[in-house]
Amino acid sequence: MHISPATEPLEGLINVYEIETGSSDILVQAKHKKKQIPVSGTMLKYRPGGRA
């Protein structure tokens, strides 16, 4: 799974991560603060700075 942050944050608070899977591409919006979002049964921890 490859995760890459968008070039520009939305409204300075939200980072958009593009998750590339074997079947399809999924766009996930995560707030700047730590948050867990379920994706295909996997919990991904999003942190500020574009690290997942």
Helices and strands as residue ranges (DSSP letters): E 2-5, E 14-20, E 25-31, E 35-39, E 42-46
